[in-house]
Amino acid sequence: MAQPKQMDLQSQIEETMEKLTHYCLYLTKNKWDSEEITQEAVLKTLTNYPEETFPPPVSLLKKIAYHAWIDRIRKQKKEELVPEIQDETPAVRQDNEQQMEQLRKLTPKQLIVFVLKEAFHFQSAEIADLLELKESAVKALLHRGRMNIQTETMHPLVQSSWDNVKQEEFFELVELSLNKGDPAGIIRILPRLFHIPKPYLQKNTNPYMAAA
């Protein structure tokens, strides 16, 4: 007879796989491609993160599946896409630079919460669990961060919030994580910013342990 924990884990895996399968079908609009992308996302997760942390949050699996599908489209239509990509590269680069400049209006904690929420589509509850904060605190950081981004000038307290953080290295790491579509690099710096003990992260953050 299965133990309660084993049954809970099995149910969690089944629920996660069901959500991932539905997302991949929506993404590809094709049953065969959907099944292949689903399998590829699971395989990449098992390859890059400890097996005992499976299943990861659905948001991470969806992100992996999305990039796997985009990579497949690009490979299939490489000759057609090359001119288009070359034409768009300067505009895309300029847009990325502008986005990174906007992020400089945030404190380190606001930046982490904003990127996890807006770029990697984490739920507020997932971020709260990851940072050992209350969900209301996460929402407050996100709200203040959005307000800061909308202002034309940097809030006076923002710059001082970076006094104990190497700002340029921090932004290079964030930009790299965004370009790779992988939050692992960001997760790695959480203990320093939020004073989270590593054992807590190892116990509670599923696939993010590859980054700890």
Secondary structure, DSSP 8 states (H G I E B T S, - for coil): ---HHHHHHHHHHHHHHHHHHHHHHHHHSSHHHHHHHHHHHHHHHHHHS-GGG-S--HHHHHHHHHHHHHHHHHHHTHHHHHHHHHHHHHHHHHHHHHHHHHHTTS-HHHHHHHIIIIIS---HHHHHHHHT--HHHHHHHHHHHHHHHHSSS--HHHHHTTTTS-HHHHHHHHHHHHHHT-THHHHHTHHHHH---HHHHHHH-GGGGGG-
